Amino acid sequence: DPDEPGSCDSGCNGGLMNSAFEYTLKAGGLMQENNYPYTGTDRGTCKFDKTKIAASVANFSVISLDEDQIAANLVKNGPLAVAINAVFMQTYVGGVSCPYICSKQLDHGVLLVGYGSAGYAPIRMKDKPYWIIKNSWGENWGENGYYKICQGRNICGVDSMVSTVAAVHTTSH
């Protein structure tokens, strides 16, 4: 709701998930994406309809910054909300992104959905591990809407703010 202070965080200039979680708690929940699709613009009017709330947030918590703990939480709880510096995401076309210089100033919230390893990393003498991130920029971006970023050095701040959410209920609106 753009008319509600704090509801859009920084709009198309970025934002973080903890602000979204706080707003969702206050608003009473979220609609399904097919009822309120992402537009990628700061213009327009609010179309939030409280009668179409599909999920409510019971609580959220920031979890450990240790990568092993993050992976364990991912396996136990499912997708995790993470903050990241999105500068290198803007030119991403595929593969595993391992930028050597990337600010840890967080400006974008994404969803951590998995992890894997691929490609030879000479320093480790094995495949390089990476996180699999779902972005909000649509399926035409990245690898069908997903981004792979190296693990191990908190690249672009990806390990700096990780949250898990407990949903109260879901409905079939």
C-alpha positions in Angstrom: 0.0 0.0 0.0 2.0 3.1 -1.2 -0.3 5.4 0.8 0.7 3.6 4.1 4.0 4.9 5.5 6.7 2.3 5.4 4.7 -0.2 3.4 6.9 0.1 0.3 10.3 0.4 2.1 12.4 2.1 -0.7 10.1 1.1 -3.5 11.9 0.3 -6.7 15.1 1.5 -5.1 15.3 -1.6 -3.0 14.2 -2.7 0.4 14.7 -5.4 3.0 12.4 -8.3 4.0 12.3 -7.5 7.8 10.5 -4.2 6.9 8.1 -6.2 4.7 7.5 -8.7 7.6 6.7 -6.0 10.0 4.3 -4.4 7.6 2.7 -7.8 6.9 2.1 -8.3 10.6 0.5 -4.9 10.8 -1.6 -5.3 7.6 -2.9 -8.8 8.7 -1.4 -10.8 5.9 -0.7 -11.1 2.2 -2.7 -11.9 -0.9 -1.6 -14.5 -3.4 0.6 -13.3 -6.2 -2.0 -14.0 -8.8 -4.4 -11.7 -7.0 -1.8 -8.9 -6.5 1.0 -9.4 -9.1 4.3 -7.7 -8.9 4.5 -4.7 -11.2 8.0 -3.4 -10.7 6.9 0.2 -10.4 6.3 2.7 -7.7 3.3 4.2 -9.5 -0.3 3.0 -9.1 -2.9 2.6 -6.4 -3.1 0.0 -3.7 -5.1 -3.1 -4.6 -4.7 -4.8 -1.3 -7.9 -6.5 -0.3 -8.1 -7.8 3.2 -10.8 -10.3 2.2 -8.3 -12.0 -0.1 -5.6 -12.6 2.5 -4.1 -16.0 1.8 -1.3 -16.1 4.4 -0.6 -14.4 7.7 2.7 -14.0 9.5 2.8 -15.4 13.0 6.4 -14.2 13.6 9.7 -13.9 12.0 13.3 -14.3 13.3 16.8 -13.5 12.2 18.9 -16.6 12.2 22.6 -17.4 12.6 25.0 -16.0 10.1 27.1 -19.2 10.0 26.7 -20.8 6.5 26.3 -24.3 7.9 23.5 -23.1 10.2 21.9 -21.2 7.3 21.9 -24.4 5.2 20.5 -26.4 8.1 17.7 -23.9 8.6 17.0 -24.0 4.9 16.6 -27.8 5.0 14.5 -27.7 8.2 12.3 -24.7 7.5 12.3 -24.3 3.7 13.0 -21.1 1.8 14.6 -18.3 3.8 14.5 -14.5 3.3 17.9 -13.0 2.7 19.1 -9.5 2.1 21.8 -8.8 -0.6 23.6 -6.1 -2.4 22.0 -6.4 -5.8 24.6 -4.5 -7.9 26.0 -7.6 -9.6 22.5 -9.1 -10.0 21.6 -6.4 -12.5 23.9 -7.8 -15.1 23.6 -11.5 -14.2 22.7 -13.9 -17.1 23.6 -17.3 -15.7 26.2 -19.5 -14.1 27.7 -19.1 -10.6 28.4 -15.4 -9.7 31.5 -15.0 -7.6 32.4 -11.2 -7.7 35.6 -10.5 -5.8 34.6 -6.9 -5.0 31.0 -6.3 -3.9 29.7 -4.0 -1.3 28.0 -5.6 1.7 25.5 -2.7 1.9 22.2 -4.5 1.7 19.6 -3.1 -0.6 17.4 -6.0 -1.9 15.4 -8.8 -0.4 15.4 -12.2 -2.1 14.5 -15.8 -1.3 17.2 -18.4 -0.5 15.8 -21.6 -1.9 18.7 -24.0 -2.1 22.4 -24.7 -2.5 24.8 -26.8 -4.6 28.3 -26.9 -6.0 29.7 -26.8 -9.5 32.9 -25.9 -11.4 36.4 -26.4 -10.3 37.7 -24.0 -7.6 41.5 -24.3 -7.5 41.9 -22.9 -4.0 39.5 -25.5 -2.5 40.6 -28.3 -4.9 36.9 -29.2 -5.3 33.7 -27.8 -6.7 32.8 -24.3 -5.5 29.6 -24.2 -3.3 26.9 -21.7 -4.1 23.5 -20.5 -2.9 20.4 -20.6 -5.2 18.3 -17.5 -4.9 14.9 -16.7 -6.3 14.6 -13.1 -7.3 11.5 -11.0 -7.8 12.4 -9.6 -11.3 10.5 -12.3 -13.3 11.4 -15.4 -15.2 13.1 -13.5 -18.0 15.9 -12.4 -15.6 18.9 -14.6 -14.7 18.3 -18.4 -14.9 14.5 -18.4 -15.2 14.3 -15.9 -12.3 17.0 -17.5 -10.2 20.5 -16.5 -9.2 23.5 -18.6 -8.1 26.1 -16.8 -5.9 29.2 -18.3 -4.4 29.2 -19.3 -0.7 32.1 -18.8 1.6 32.9 -15.1 1.8 29.6 -13.4 2.5 29.7 -12.2 -1.1 27.5 -9.1 -1.6 26.4 -9.5 2.1 24.3 -12.6 1.2 25.0 -14.1 4.7 24.4 -10.9 6.7 20.7 -10.8 7.2 18.8 -14.2 7.0 15.3 -14.6 8.3 12.7 -17.3 8.7 9.0 -16.7 8.8 6.2 -18.7 10.5 2.9 -18.5 8.6 -0.3 -18.7 10.6 -2.6 -20.0 7.9 -3.1 -20.3 4.1 -6.3 -20.3 2.2 -7.3 -21.1 -1.3 -8.4 -17.7 -2.5 
